Amino acid sequence: MALTKGTNSYVTQAEADAYFEDRLDVAAWTSATDALKEQALITASGYFETFRWVGTAVSDTQDLVFPRLGEYFDPRLGYRTNLDSTIVPPRIINATCELAYHFLNNDGLLDNTGTVTRLQISSIQLDIKTEPATIPLVVRNLIRPLLFNGGRNVWWRAN
């Protein structure tokens, strides 16, 4: 399936190319084929579909979870603000680009079934480098304000 903004991706390839024009350390993006770039953007957008976000979808027939209705605390502004129901938040657009780049730069990342850091049998010892996180810190920081409960799985009870 080809990339279609609003259907299977939050970002077009042209928008992502423009985003990466102003960013350092983008060799994995600039050296990738157009097909790989589109696959990475579609995969990143699809990955975001699995999270619990603030607010509600604008329509029950929309293909992606954004745009949404609701409010969130914007740390850049320092106060709660409403989501614009007509657009995808810039945080999601930037995070999609960053996650797509991360997937391109770490081939096999999504196929990871676990990591052994040290294996020793008798006198033979193997130290294995651990893989990078599926979601890099830059993406976590971008999406955290838009995640339900800030992405934390905690609850408390007042007695």
C-alpha positions as CSV (number, residue, x, y, z in Angstrom):
1,M,0.0,0.0,0.0
2,A,1.3,3.4,-0.9
3,L,1.7,6.1,1.7
4,T,-1.5,8.2,2.0
5,K,-1.4,11.1,4.5
6,G,-4.4,10.8,6.9
7,T,-5.0,7.2,6.0
8,N,-1.9,5.3,6.9
9,S,0.6,8.0,7.8
10,Y,0.6,11.3,9.6
11,V,3.4,12.7,7.4
12,T,4.1,12.7,3.7
13,Q,7.6,11.7,2.5
14,A,8.1,15.3,1.2
15,E,7.2,16.7,4.7
16,A,9.6,14.3,6.3
17,D,12.4,15.2,3.8
18,A,11.8,18.8,4.7
19,Y,11.9,18.0,8.5
20,F,15.2,16.2,8.1
21,E,16.8,19.1,6.1
22,D,17.3,21.0,9.3
23,R,18.4,18.0,11.5
24,L,21.8,16.7,12.2
25,D,22.8,13.0,11.9
26,V,20.3,12.0,9.2
27,A,22.4,9.6,7.0
28,A,20.0,6.7,7.5
29,W,17.2,8.9,6.1
30,T,19.0,10.6,3.2
31,S,20.5,7.3,2.0
32,A,17.2,5.4,2.2
33,T,15.1,4.8,-1.0
34,D,11.8,6.5,-1.3
35,A,10.0,3.1,-0.8
36,L,11.9,2.5,2.5
37,K,11.1,6.1,3.7
38,E,7.4,5.5,3.0
39,Q,7.4,2.2,4.8
40,A,9.2,3.7,7.8
41,L,6.6,6.6,8.0
42,I,3.7,4.1,7.7
43,T,5.2,1.8,10.3
44,A,5.8,4.7,12.7
45,S,2.3,6.0,12.2
46,G,0.9,2.6,12.8
47,Y,3.0,2.1,15.9
48,F,1.3,5.2,17.4
49,E,-2.1,3.6,16.9
50,T,-1.3,1.3,19.9
51,F,-1.0,4.0,22.5
52,R,-3.7,5.5,24.8
53,W,-4.0,9.2,23.9
54,V,-5.8,12.0,25.6
55,G,-9.2,13.0,24.3
56,T,-11.3,11.3,21.7
57,A,-11.1,10.8,18.0
58,V,-12.9,13.5,16.0
59,S,-14.8,10.8,14.0
60,D,-15.4,7.1,14.5
61,T,-14.6,6.6,10.8
62,Q,-11.2,8.2,10.7
63,D,-8.3,5.9,9.9
64,L,-5.8,7.2,12.4
65,V,-6.2,8.3,16.0
66,F,-5.4,11.9,15.3
67,P,-6.9,14.5,14.9
68,R,-8.6,14.3,18.4
69,L,-10.8,16.4,20.6
70,G,-9.5,17.1,24.1
71,E,-6.9,19.0,26.1
72,Y,-3.4,18.4,27.4
73,F,-0.7,20.2,29.3
74,D,1.8,21.7,26.9
75,P,5.2,21.9,28.6
76,R,6.4,24.5,26.1
77,L,3.5,26.8,26.8
78,G,3.3,26.0,30.5
79,Y,-0.5,25.5,30.6
80,R,-3.3,23.3,29.5
81,T,-4.4,23.7,25.9
82,N,-7.0,22.3,23.6
83,L,-6.2,20.0,20.7
84,D,-7.2,21.4,17.4
85,S,-9.8,19.0,16.0
86,T,-8.8,19.9,12.4
87,I,-5.1,19.1,12.4
88,V,-2.6,16.5,13.7
89,P,-0.5,18.1,16.5
90,P,3.0,19.1,15.4
91,R,4.3,16.9,18.2
92,I,2.9,13.9,16.5
93,I,4.2,14.9,13.1
94,N,7.7,15.4,14.5
95,A,7.5,12.2,16.5
96,T,6.4,10.3,13.4
97,C,9.5,11.6,11.5
98,E,11.8,10.8,14.4
99,L,10.4,7.3,14.9
100,A,10.5,6.5,11.2
101,Y,14.2,7.6,11.2
102,H,14.8,5.4,14.3
103,F,13.3,2.4,12.5
104,L,15.4,3.0,9.4
105,N,18.6,3.4,11.5
106,N,18.0,0.2,13.5
107,D,17.0,-2.5,11.1
108,G,15.4,-5.5,12.8
109,L,14.3,-3.4,15.8
110,L,10.7,-4.5,15.6
111,D,11.6,-8.2,15.2
112,N,13.4,-8.2,18.6
113,T,12.3,-11.1,20.8
114,G,14.6,-10.4,23.7
115,T,18.2,-9.7,24.5
116,V,20.8,-11.7,26.4
117,T,23.4,-9.4,27.8
118,R,25.7,-12.1,29.2
119,L,25.8,-15.8,28.7
120,Q,28.3,-18.0,30.4
121,I,28.8,-21.7,30.1
122,S,31.7,-23.0,31.9
123,S,34.7,-21.0,30.8
124,I,33.0,-19.6,27.7
125,Q,31.4,-16.2,28.2
126,L,29.5,-14.1,25.6
127,D,28.7,-10.4,26.2
128,I,26.1,-9.2,23.8
129,K,25.4,-5.6,23.0
130,T,21.8,-4.6,23.9
131,E,19.6,-3.2,21.2
132,P,18.3,0.4,21.3
133,A,14.8,1.1,22.8
134,T,11.9,0.7,20.4
135,I,10.8,4.2,21.2
136,P,13.8,6.6,21.5
137,L,13.9,9.3,24.2
138,V,13.3,12.1,21.6
139,V,10.0,10.5,20.5
140,R,9.0,9.8,24.1
141,N,9.5,13.4,25.0
142,L,7.5,14.6,22.1
143,I,4.5,12.4,22.6
144,R,4.4,12.2,26.5
145,P,2.1,15.3,26.9
146,L,-0.4,13.8,24.5
147,L,-0.5,10.4,26.2
148,F,-3.3,9.5,28.6
149,N,-1.9,10.0,32.1
150,G,1.4,11.1,30.6
151,G,2.0,7.5,29.5
152,R,2.3,6.3,33.1
153,N,0.6,3.1,34.1
154,V,0.0,4.2,37.7
155,W,-3.1,4.8,39.8
156,W,-3.7,6.0,43.3
157,R,-6.5,5.8,45.6
158,A,-7.3,8.6,48.1
159,N,-8.4,7.1,51.5
